[in-house]
Amino acid sequence: MDTNVTTNRESNGFCKLSWIQRIGFGSGDLAQNLIYQTIGMYLLLFYTNVFGLSPASAAVMFLVVRLVDLLWDPVVGTFVDKHNPRWGKYRSYLVLGGIPLSGFAVLCFWNGFSGSLLYAYITYVGMSMCYTLINVPYGALNASLTRDTNEITVLTSVRMFMANLGGLAVAYGIPKIVAKMSPDGLTNTKADAHAWFMTMAIYAVAGFILLIFCFSQTRERVVMDKKETANVKVSDLWVEFMRNRPLRILAFFFITAFAMTAIGNSAGSYYMIYNVNGTSSQMADFMALGSIPAFIFMPMVPAIKRKIGKKRMFYVFLSIAIIGMAILYIVSVIPALKSQIWMVYIAQFIKSTGVIVATGYMWALVPEVISYGEYTTGRRISGIVNALTGIFYKAGMALGGVIPGLVLSFVDFNKDNATTQTAFAQQGILWLVCIIPAILLILAMFIISKYDLSDEKIDKINKAIESRHCPETK
């Protein structure tokens, strides 16, 4: 192939991105994680111990918010696919949605209406709807940057590195900052309310600045023209779901993976406070270990995938996560071992290594199922596909939000006790940290075994799509 054809291929989608473009795109995940990871890791603790809601009320609210998302996500996906804002089909929403998202995130951690379930509903629903307004087009933006399979793998590795940088800033930084600002030096009492509000304000502002940076460094190259997307409608979401088998498999994998992640994240703070009797500093260390393996292993993902293949890579790292959870359970039920905090940390590191690689790389599969849909139907409805993955992602988050609240209610968790719980309550927390996530990971392994889009198959699909629009790329 001569230089002109190569250039033409790149202009039609097979593009190599610069490192500043990769980092710029990844900063969008960093931004969203500064906000949404704080919600996922600490909002339940804030609601029960600081704001004053019962675990059962919080659990029901998390479910209701996800049901709202079930209706809202396809509306956003359809709107995004049908419209072309002046700043970019997808990237515009980083700015347009970033302002209200930051505001609602801060209000979620405001204690001005302490104990008001109505206020909690309004702010949490508002935050979640604004998050969708960013996350769905951001996911579609990924598929618009390039068709190149290897570039998508590198981009996903950078993206997940940045996402986990946000996760680390949340996991380690939030408890430290809240405890520092709190009058009692803790994170789980009513006296800590103002500290939570100020901490979330800092993270929300930082997140919005990063969204602006992401906006400035991204360029959309692979999008359908206006004529092809003008007739996109909400019902296309379910049509695409029924006819796109790889998308269905990925969607169910999202449910199990994110349910596992959400359950473990929300229970981690309870585990360190009540099972390990750890300090705020030790809780920060434990939660940070949920992100640190990303900086070691995510840069290695392209090489690992080339060596063993993507499906086998899922099997290996999901198994590592299950082993880590088993070790954490054993350490936690033997008093002599539980007092050895370094053993708790090692178990958490092993568990997190498996979780991070498996759940991080799965985002690289989204552009694949988008291309598969385009190949079979001739329509690249990225917004619709990302709305679908968003629905299942949030369905997993819903389970992750509901299950901890219900389990804590079942084991009679005492939200007014800042230091101790009954043995039964401690066992319930352990279920949430180890047992239930391990069961979900076994299910996830079965689901991903059904995914059959190999790299070779995707390369052929993408080349075939490009050849339809530009015959000289054949």
DOMAR-453033 format. One record per residue (C-alpha): x, y, z. Coordinates in steps of 0.05 Angstrom, whole numbers, padded with zeros to 5 digits, always signed. Last residue first. Layout:
BEGIN
XYZ ...
***
This chain:
BEGIN
-00180-00057+00003 -00166+00014+00025 -00177+00039-00047 -00252+00024-00040 -00264+00081+00010 -00332+00080+00043 -00346+00006+00035 -00272-00010+00043 -00273+00022+00112 -00327-00026+00136 -00289-00086+00108 -00225-00064+00141 -00262-00057+00208 -00292-00126+00203 -00227-00159+00183 -00191-00127+00242 -00248-00148+00288 -00241-00221+00266 -00166-00220+00278 -00174-00189+00346 -00223-00243+00366 -00297-00230+00372 -00324-00294+00404 -00351-00275+00473 -00383-00337+00505 -00326-00348+00555 -00340-00277+00579 -00405-00301+00611 -00374-00361+00648 -00318-00319+00676 -00368-00266+00699 -00408-00319+00738 -00345-00338+00775 -00333-00264+00788 -00403-00256+00817 -00391-00312+00867 -00325-00280+00888 -00360-00212+00898 -00412-00245+00944 -00361-00280+00988 -00306-00229+00998 -00322-00157+01017 -00397-00162+01022 -00397-00228+01059 -00345-00197+01106 -00392-00140+01122 -00445-00192+01140 -00396-00228+01185 -00381-00162+01221 -00456-00153+01232 -00462-00222+01261 -00402-00210+01307 -00437-00147+01332 -00410-00079+01313 -00358-00031+01340 -00328+00039+01329 -00376+00093+01304 -00439+00063+01333 -00500+00103+01308 -00506+00063+01243 -00517-00002+01281 -00517-00059+01230 -00573-00107+01244 -00547-00165+01201 -00606-00159+01153 -00600-00082+01149 -00526-00088+01131 -00543-00141+01079 -00598-00097+01049 -00554-00036+01045 -00496-00075+01016 -00541-00109+00964 -00575-00045+00939 -00515-00005+00917 -00476-00060+00884 -00539-00086+00852 -00552-00016+00826 -00479-00010+00804 -00489-00073+00762 -00552-00044+00733 -00512+00019+00723 -00462-00017+00679 -00520-00052+00645 -00554+00013+00629 -00488+00045+00609 -00472-00012+00562 -00539+00002+00529 -00528+00077+00528 -00459+00063+00498 -00491+00023+00443 -00543+00078+00429 -00490+00132+00428 -00445+00092+00382 -00498+00082+00329 -00452+00063+00272 -00504+00041+00221 -00489-00007+00163 -00528-00063+00196 -00480-00122+00203 -00414-00084+00198 -00439-00026+00240 -00462-00073+00295 -00395-00108+00295 -00360-00041+00297 -00399-00021+00358 -00386-00089+00390 -00311-00078+00380 -00313-00005+00404 -00342-00033+00470 -00290-00088+00478 -00235-00041+00500 -00278-00024+00560 -00269-00096+00583 -00195-00081+00594 -00206-00045+00659 -00254-00094+00691 -00206-00152+00680 -00142-00114+00695 -00169-00079+00757 -00205-00138+00787 -00145-00185+00784 -00096-00136+00814 -00147-00114+00865 -00154-00183+00896 -00078-00191+00901 -00070-00122+00931 -00127-00133+00981 -00096-00198+01004 -00028-00164+01013 -00060-00107+01053 -00097-00154+01099 -00032-00191+01110 +00003-00125+01127 -00050-00110+01179 -00030-00169+01221 -00086-00165+01272 -00130-00204+01223 -00080-00262+01225 -00086-00277+01299 -00161-00266+01297 -00172-00317+01241 -00236-00298+01204 -00206-00239+01168 -00143-00273+01142 -00184-00330+01112 -00232-00281+01079 -00176-00238+01051 -00142-00301+01023 -00206-00323+00989 -00216-00253+00960 -00145-00253+00932 -00156-00321+00900 -00220-00295+00868 -00183-00235+00840 -00127-00279+00812 -00180-00322+00778 -00211-00260+00745 -00140-00242+00722 -00125-00308+00689 -00193-00319+00657 -00196-00248+00628 -00126-00256+00599 -00148-00321+00568 -00202-00283+00530 -00155-00228+00509 -00100-00271+00480 -00040-00302+00516 +00021-00264+00492 -00010-00207+00453 -00059-00193+00510 -00002-00193+00561 +00038-00143+00518 -00022-00096+00510 -00039-00104+00585 +00030-00086+00612 +00015-00012+00622 -00047-00035+00662 -00005-00079+00708 +00037-00035+00752 -00001+00030+00755 -00067-00009+00758 -00042-00048+00818 -00048+00017+00859 -00124+00024+00852 -00156-00021+00903 -00094-00014+00945 -00117+00057+00957 -00177+00031+00996 -00132-00006+01044 -00084+00052+01053 -00141+00101+01065 -00172+00054+01116 -00105+00050+01150 -00101+00126+01155 -00173+00131+01181 -00153+00080+01235 -00169+00007+01231 -00215-00033+01275 -00203-00092+01226 -00276-00113+01223 -00311-00048+01241 -00273+00009+01209 -00234-00029+01156 -00293-00070+01134 -00342-00012+01135 -00295+00027+01089 -00289-00032+01042 -00363-00046+01037 -00378+00007+00985 -00319-00014+00942 -00332-00088+00947 -00405-00082+00929 -00391-00033+00873 -00337-00076+00842 -00377-00141+00843 -00439-00107+00815 -00394-00075+00764 -00367-00141+00739 -00433-00178+00741 -00472-00126+00703 -00417-00109+00654 -00409-00183+00636 -00484-00183+00621 -00474-00125+00573 -00413-00156+00541 -00452-00218+00523 -00510-00178+00496 -00462-00135+00455 -00428-00196+00426 -00498-00221+00405 -00519-00159+00367 -00590-00172+00341 -00629-00167+00406 -00589-00109+00436 -00591-00070+00371 -00667-00075+00368 -00671-00056+00441 -00631+00008+00432 -00662+00022+00364 -00728+00033+00402 -00701+00100+00425 -00697+00128+00355 -00643+00141+00302 -00673+00170+00238 -00625+00228+00230 -00564+00183+00243 -00547+00164+00171 -00564+00233+00142 -00522+00269+00194 -00458+00231+00179 -00435+00171+00219 -00374+00182+00263 -00302+00158+00261 -00255+00218+00265 -00274+00257+00328 -00216+00297+00357 -00197+00298+00430 -00147+00342+00467 -00188+00404+00486 -00248+00365+00511 -00204+00322+00555 -00174+00386+00585 -00243+00414+00599 -00262+00348+00633 -00199+00354+00675 -00221+00423+00700 -00289+00394+00718 -00258+00338+00759 -00214+00386+00799 -00276+00427+00816 -00313+00364+00838 -00255+00339+00880 -00248+00403+00920 -00324+00408+00930 -00326+00335+00953 -00275+00351+01007 -00313+00412+01030 -00379+00375+01037 -00347+00315+01072 -00311+00360+01122 -00377+00397+01136 -00411+00332+01155 -00357+00303+01200 -00393+00318+01266 -00448+00269+01245 -00398+00212+01252 -00364+00166+01202 -00300+00200+01177 -00260+00212+01240 -00211+00266+01265 -00263+00292+01315 -00266+00363+01288 -00264+00337+01216 -00218+00372+01166 -00161+00323+01172 -00207+00263+01175 -00242+00286+01112 -00176+00298+01076 -00146+00230+01095 -00210+00191+01082 -00218+00224+01013 -00145+00220+00991 -00131+00146+00992 -00192+00118+00957 -00209+00181+00919 -00140+00198+00893 -00128+00123+00880 -00193+00118+00840 -00173+00179+00800 -00106+00147+00784 -00147+00086+00770 -00184+00122+00715 -00118+00149+00688 -00088+00080+00682 -00154+00055+00655 -00152+00107+00599 -00079+00094+00584 -00093+00019+00578 -00156+00033+00538 -00117+00077+00490 -00063+00024+00482 -00116-00029+00466 -00154+00018+00420 -00089+00033+00384 -00078-00041+00373 -00148-00049+00344 -00144+00012+00298 -00214+00040+00288 -00196+00109+00316 -00222+00168+00357 -00297+00156+00347 -00301+00092+00389 -00274+00128+00450 -00322+00186+00438 -00380+00138+00445 -00359+00124+00517 -00354+00199+00529 -00423+00208+00498 -00453+00159+00548 -00411+00183+00608 -00426+00257+00604 -00502+00261+00602 -00502+00197+00644 -00465+00233+00699 -00516+00289+00695 -00573+00239+00706 -00536+00207+00765 -00523+00274+00799 -00595+00296+00792 -00621+00229+00819 -00573+00234+00878 -00591+00307+00892 -00666+00297+00889 -00667+00230+00925 -00624+00254+00983 -00667+00316+00990 -00730+00273+00994 -00697+00226+01045 -00684+00284+01091 -00639+00260+01148 -00597+00323+01149 -00624+00377+01103 -00563+00422+01104 -00517+00360+01106 -00485+00371+01038 -00451+00310+01008 -00500+00300+00951 -00497+00375+00939 -00424+00370+00919 -00440+00317+00866 -00500+00358+00842 -00455+00418+00827 -00400+00379+00792 -00450+00343+00748 -00485+00409+00731 -00420+00439+00704 -00393+00376+00670 -00454+00362+00627 -00445+00418+00576 -00369+00415+00580 -00358+00340+00570 -00422+00341+00530 -00389+00376+00471 -00340+00317+00463 -00393+00272+00432 -00419+00303+00367 -00368+00359+00370 -00365+00432+00391 -00422+00454+00345 -00470+00402+00372 -00487+00345+00324 -00553+00311+00343 -00585+00244+00328 -00533+00199+00361 -00530+00241+00425 -00605+00245+00431 -00613+00170+00423 -00560+00155+00476 -00589+00206+00524 -00660+00178+00517 -00632+00107+00523 -00597+00126+00589 -00657+00162+00620 -00707+00105+00626 -00660+00054+00658 -00626+00111+00695 -00691+00124+00732 -00690+00050+00752 -00618+00060+00776 -00641+00117+00821 -00697+00074+00849 -00647+00019+00867 -00600+00066+00903 -00659+00095+00940 -00681+00026+00963 -00612+00012+00991 -00608+00080+01026 -00675+00068+01060 -00651-00001+01082 -00585+00025+01109 -00623+00078+01151 -00610+00150+01133 -00574+00197+01181 -00531+00243+01139 -00467+00224+01175 -00468+00149+01191 -00518+00121+01141 -00515+00170+01083 -00441+00184+01089 -00423+00110+01091 -00468+00098+01031 -00437+00157+00994 -00366+00132+01007 -00341+00084+00954 -00390+00094+00897 -00402+00168+00905 -00327+00182+00913 -00316+00136+00853 -00366+00179+00814 -00332+00246+00826 -00257+00235+00820 -00275+00177+00774 -00307+00223+00724 -00247+00268+00720 -00196+00211+00714 -00240+00180+00660 -00240+00245+00621 -00165+00251+00633 -00158+00188+00592 -00176+00226+00529 -00122+00278+00543 -00072+00224+00561 -00084+00190+00494 -00083+00256+00457 -00019+00277+00493 +00011+00210+00475 -00003+00219+00401 -00058+00179+00368 -00050+00131+00310 -00109+00131+00263 -00144+00076+00225 -00207+00118+00218 -00219+00146+00149 -00163+00197+00152 -00116+00141+00171 -00136+00100+00112 -00127+00160+00066 -00057+00170+00093 -00041+00097+00080 -00070+00102+00010 -00027+00163-00004 +00035+00130+00024 +00029+00068-00019 +00000+00000+00000 
***
